[in-house]
Amino acid sequence: MEEKKLRSGFTTGTCAACAAKAAAVMLLQRETVECVQVMTPGGTRAEMLLYDTERTERSAVCAVRKDAGDDPDVTDQALIYASVEYIKDSGDPERCYRNNHIFLTGGPGVGIVTKPGLACSVGLHAINPVPRKMIFEEVEAVARSAGCEGRLLVRIWVPEGARLALSTFNPKLGIEGGISVLGTSGIVEPMSEAALRATIQLEFHMKAVAGQREVILTPGNYGENFLKETLNLSLAQGVQCSNFVQDSVKMAADEGLDGLLFVGHVGKLIKVAGGVGNTHSKYGDRRMEIMWDCARVHCEELAISARKRLKDQVLASNTTEEAVIWLEKAGVLKPAMMTAVERMKQYVEDWSGRAVCAEVVTFTNGYGILGMTCGAENMIEAFRIREEANEMQKE
């Protein structure tokens, strides 16, 4: 049976930008608006109908309804509201993001960040960087067109946000009271697991047909950026495996590949150190428990009270980056990460079902390389040499 083509949708960030633009047009251009369009960072034009529009002399409010397409998103069909208002006094509004004369904040149903390590500062509403940029750009464009040079306050809120957030990881991440306004490309491109696995399989097959014996394996964009910026490697010799680590390793082995350089952010790869073959959050989140298990064997010299305190700190960490900080302060980060990458290597090689040699590099954006297996440097250098040879052939 032919698989149904899944329909794409729009992120909460795109919805917020649409609502903010519409409210700005209503207020600054004094126009009646029924629908609004914005261009997403991914190059797709989003057009949305407006709901609950209201305008006074000093403010305007409207909402759009989120359409997540066929993506299983808890915020699908939620109303995302925005208001734009003139700022009366000379003081700056509190708890706001700012871009020139435009201020941005959240309202009910948009969570407030209470723990460090996220893309938004503690004390501010969880409106991520790309949605912030979209909102500022859209409102600024309307203000410029209307000749408005006064200060404006944009507010985003989601009436059902507090309830919806209970079905997300926000409470665990320390984002309280609502959902996050998220998005990078501005669009949600759902893909069935079968289609994604088929794409990964095809990439391995093409690499093998081209004569590659070793392949770089990384979960996603973080790993790809790290390869380029830190290891001076492109993904030309690699495959993105998404969350399907174990499946991808088996695919590589089935194609007859001999070596894998497994590179990724510790927040994703640490799960592999615990034998987790699919790293999607729907299969559970044991990151901190696995981090502690890798560190525990190196804490014997610590006093019992210090060891217990470190365990509590790691297990209570909001992000793996925070756990890394505690391990470093205790002086056990390096050995803990060596244990982690060796365990990752062992699982990857076991999953292959044949004599595939795996080397592992894991990192965080703040610390850079946290751990790498003993043979990783040689494998990295081999990839560099092949990449340079390929570039010379092109010239």
Secondary structure, DSSP 4 states (H G I P E B T S, - for coil): -PPPPPPPEE-HHHHHHHHHHHHHHHHHS----SEEEEE-TTS-EEEEE-EEEEE-SSEEEEEEE---TTS--TTTT-EEEEEEEE--SSSPPSS-EEETTEEEEE-TEE-EE-SSSSSS-TTSB-B-HHHHHHHHHHHHHHHHHHT--S-EEEEEE-TTHHHHHTTSSHHHHTEESEE-B--SSSEE----HHHHHHHHHHHHHHHHHTT-SEEEEESSHHHHHHHHHTS---GGGEEE-TTBHHHHHHHHHHTT--EEEEEEEHHHHTTGGGT-SB--GGG---HHHHHHHHHHTT-TTS-HHHHHHHHHHHHT-SSHHHHHHHHHHTT-HHHHHHHHHHHHHHHHHHHHSS--EEEEEEEETTTEEEEE-TTHHHHHHHHHHHHHHHHHHH-
